[in-house]
Amino acid sequence: MLYMVGIKPVIVHGGGKRITEILGALNIKTEFKDGIRVTTEESIKIAEMVLSGEINKEIVNMLNQHGAKAIGINGKDMSFMKAKSLVGYTGEITSIDGVFLNKLLSENLIPVIAPIAAGDSPTHPGFNINADTAASEIAAAINAKRVIFLTDTPGVLDKEGKLISSLNKDEIEKLKNDGTIAGGMIPKVDAALSAVEKGVEKAHIIDGRIEHSILLELLTSEGIGTEIK
């Protein structure tokens, strides 16, 4: 449907819950700081296995089974996404090859991207990148019109649990300071705001549990989530 109306999607996925599940089964401790996993040398191998080897291929297979032309990649492929250490093996993106991604789009392929970035040496295991941050940086690198964050809440909620339909930078800072925006929503709003500041027209945080949520957000006047401008 998106292709029929002239929209070429790029999918960036996470897999935090599954990574935590596998780490727990292996008795490997994990911790979070401001909603972002602190990745160790031990856990980066698990993260790549889950993200690139399991979840990525499930999404690619599902898309292809439904007639799309999807291809699964991570930042090590063509070294299109490189990073440096933010904390341990959790990375901060240093460069993204937008030309490479746009070539895939020109072939009518749907890139499905696992957020693992290449390190600076052949033996480096790579970096685990927060999926929201990766999506934001990738959107900017390919000059995307929109970036959409699918989550398991209706969007950004106020202290009464009501949806906030639109936000700007000043409003976001106020809500972060008073604790309204907290935990895993922090990297989402930060990523959304960063994308907009780097030239993406609009960012959206919407409820991925709603059927056709992307179409409802993009193709209706009301939308269903939080729009960041």
C-alpha positions as CSV (number, residue, x, y, z in Angstrom):
1,M,0.0,0.0,0.0
2,L,2.8,2.4,0.8
3,Y,4.5,1.7,-2.5
4,M,1.2,2.2,-4.3
5,V,1.0,5.8,-3.0
6,G,4.6,6.5,-3.8
7,I,6.2,6.0,-0.4
8,K,9.4,3.9,-0.2
9,P,9.9,2.6,3.4
10,V,13.1,1.7,5.2
11,I,12.6,-0.4,8.3
12,V,14.9,-0.1,11.3
13,H,14.0,-2.6,14.1
14,G,15.1,-3.2,17.6
15,G,14.8,-6.3,19.7
16,G,15.5,-5.3,23.3
17,K,13.0,-7.6,25.0
18,R,14.3,-10.7,23.1
19,I,17.9,-9.7,23.9
20,T,17.1,-9.3,27.6
21,E,15.4,-12.7,27.5
22,I,18.4,-14.5,26.1
23,L,20.9,-12.7,28.4
24,G,18.7,-13.8,31.4
25,A,18.7,-17.4,30.2
26,L,22.5,-17.2,30.0
27,N,22.8,-15.5,33.4
28,I,24.4,-12.4,31.8
29,K,23.6,-9.2,33.7
30,T,22.3,-6.2,31.7
31,E,21.6,-2.6,32.8
32,F,20.0,0.4,31.3
33,K,20.9,4.1,31.4
34,D,18.2,6.6,30.3
35,G,16.4,3.9,28.4
36,I,19.5,2.7,26.6
37,R,21.2,-0.7,27.2
38,V,24.8,-0.7,28.4
39,T,26.3,-3.3,26.1
40,T,29.3,-5.3,27.2
41,E,31.8,-7.3,25.2
42,E,29.9,-10.4,26.2
43,S,26.5,-9.1,25.4
44,I,27.3,-7.5,22.0
45,K,27.6,-11.0,20.5
46,I,24.2,-11.9,21.9
47,A,22.7,-8.6,20.6
48,E,24.0,-9.2,17.1
49,M,22.9,-12.8,17.1
50,V,19.3,-11.8,18.1
51,L,19.0,-8.7,16.0
52,S,20.7,-9.8,12.8
53,G,20.3,-13.6,13.0
54,E,16.8,-13.9,14.4
55,I,14.5,-10.8,14.3
56,N,15.9,-9.3,11.1
57,K,15.4,-12.5,9.2
58,E,11.8,-13.0,10.6
59,I,10.8,-9.5,9.4
60,V,12.5,-10.0,6.0
61,N,10.9,-13.4,5.4
62,M,7.4,-12.0,6.4
63,L,7.7,-9.1,4.0
64,N,8.9,-11.3,1.2
65,Q,6.2,-13.9,1.8
66,H,3.6,-11.0,1.3
67,G,5.1,-10.0,-2.0
68,A,7.5,-7.2,-0.9
69,K,11.2,-7.1,-2.0
70,A,12.9,-6.9,1.4
71,I,16.6,-7.3,2.1
72,G,18.1,-7.6,5.6
73,I,21.3,-5.8,6.5
74,N,23.2,-4.4,9.5
75,G,25.7,-1.6,9.7
76,K,28.6,-4.0,9.0
77,D,27.3,-4.6,5.5
78,M,29.3,-2.3,3.2
79,S,30.3,-0.7,6.5
80,F,27.5,1.7,5.8
81,M,26.9,2.5,9.5
82,K,30.0,3.2,11.7
83,A,30.1,4.1,15.3
84,K,32.4,4.8,18.3
85,S,31.9,3.8,21.9
86,L,29.2,5.7,23.9
87,V,29.5,3.3,26.9
88,G,31.2,-0.1,26.5
89,Y,29.9,-1.7,23.3
90,T,26.9,0.6,23.1
91,G,27.7,2.9,20.2
92,E,27.3,6.4,19.0
93,I,27.0,6.7,15.3
94,T,29.8,8.5,13.5
95,S,28.8,8.0,9.8
96,I,26.0,6.6,7.6
97,D,26.4,5.9,3.9
98,G,23.1,7.3,2.7
99,V,24.1,6.8,-1.0
100,F,24.3,3.0,-0.4
101,L,20.8,2.9,1.1
102,N,19.3,5.1,-1.6
103,K,20.7,2.7,-4.2
104,L,18.8,-0.1,-2.6
105,L,15.6,2.1,-2.6
106,S,16.2,2.9,-6.3
107,E,16.0,-0.9,-7.0
108,N,12.6,-0.9,-5.2
109,L,14.1,-2.9,-2.3
110,I,13.0,-2.5,1.3
111,P,16.1,-2.3,3.5
112,V,15.4,-4.0,6.9
113,I,18.2,-2.7,9.1
114,A,19.4,-4.3,12.4
115,P,21.0,-1.6,14.5
116,I,24.5,-3.0,14.7
117,A,27.3,-0.7,13.6
118,A,30.8,-1.5,12.4
119,G,33.8,-0.7,14.6
120,D,37.1,0.7,13.5
121,S,39.1,-2.5,13.0
122,P,38.6,-5.9,11.3
123,T,38.5,-7.7,14.7
124,H,36.1,-5.3,16.4
125,P,32.8,-7.0,17.3
126,G,30.8,-3.9,16.4
127,F,28.5,-1.7,18.4
128,N,24.9,-2.1,19.6
129,I,23.0,1.1,18.6
130,N,19.7,2.1,20.1
131,A,17.2,1.4,17.3
132,D,15.4,4.8,17.7
133,T,18.7,6.6,17.4
134,A,19.7,4.5,14.4
135,A,16.3,5.3,12.7
136,S,16.8,9.0,13.3
137,E,20.3,9.1,11.8
138,I,19.4,6.9,8.9
139,A,16.3,9.1,8.1
140,A,18.6,12.2,8.0
141,A,21.2,10.4,5.9
142,I,18.8,9.4,3.2
143,N,16.9,12.7,3.2
144,A,13.7,11.0,4.3
145,K,10.5,13.0,4.4
146,R,9.2,11.3,7.6
147,V,10.5,9.1,10.4
148,I,7.9,7.0,12.2
149,F,8.6,5.3,15.6
150,L,6.3,2.4,16.2
151,T,5.9,1.6,19.9
152,D,3.5,-0.1,22.4
153,T,1.9,3.1,23.7
154,P,-0.5,5.5,21.9
155,G,2.4,8.1,21.7
156,V,3.7,10.7,24.2
157,L,1.3,10.9,27.1
158,D,0.7,13.6,29.7
159,K,0.6,13.0,33.5
160,E,-3.1,12.1,33.2
161,G,-2.3,9.5,30.6
162,K,-3.8,11.5,27.7
163,L,-2.2,11.6,24.3
164,I,-0.2,14.7,23.4
165,S,-0.9,15.1,19.6
166,S,1.9,17.6,18.8
167,L,5.2,18.6,20.4
168,N,8.2,20.9,19.7
169,K,11.6,21.2,21.2
170,D,10.7,23.5,24.1
171,E,7.7,21.4,25.1
172,I,9.8,18.2,25.0
173,E,12.4,19.7,27.3
174,K,9.8,20.8,29.8
175,L,8.1,17.4,29.8
176,K,11.5,15.7,30.3
177,N,12.4,18.0,33.2
178,D,9.2,17.4,35.1
179,G,9.4,13.6,34.6
180,T,6.4,13.3,32.2
181,I,8.7,11.9,29.5
182,A,10.9,9.2,31.1
183,G,12.5,5.8,30.6
184,G,12.3,4.3,27.2
185,M,10.4,7.3,25.8
186,I,13.4,9.5,26.3
187,P,15.5,8.1,23.4
188,K,12.4,8.1,21.2
189,V,11.6,11.8,21.6
190,D,15.3,12.7,21.4
191,A,15.7,10.7,18.2
192,A,12.5,12.2,16.8
193,L,13.7,15.7,17.6
194,S,17.2,15.1,16.2
195,A,15.8,13.8,12.9
196,V,13.6,17.0,12.5
197,E,16.6,19.2,13.4
198,K,18.6,17.5,10.6
199,G,16.1,18.1,7.9
200,V,13.4,15.4,8.2
201,E,10.1,17.2,7.7
202,K,8.2,15.5,10.6
203,A,8.6,12.7,13.1
204,H,5.8,10.6,14.5
205,I,5.6,8.4,17.6
206,I,2.6,6.0,17.1
207,D,1.0,2.9,18.5
208,G,2.3,-0.1,16.5
209,R,-0.4,-2.3,18.0
210,I,-3.1,-0.6,16.0
211,E,-3.9,-2.2,12.7
212,H,-2.7,0.0,9.7
213,S,-1.3,2.5,12.2
214,I,1.2,3.8,9.7
215,L,-1.5,4.5,7.0
216,L,-3.7,6.1,9.6
217,E,-0.9,8.4,10.7
218,L,0.3,9.4,7.3
219,L,-2.9,9.4,5.2
220,T,-5.5,10.9,7.6
221,S,-5.8,14.5,8.7
222,E,-6.2,13.7,12.4
223,G,-3.4,11.1,12.7
224,I,-3.3,8.8,15.7
225,G,-0.1,9.5,17.6
226,T,2.3,12.3,18.6
227,E,3.8,14.4,15.9
228,I,7.1,16.2,16.5
229,K,7.7,19.3,14.4
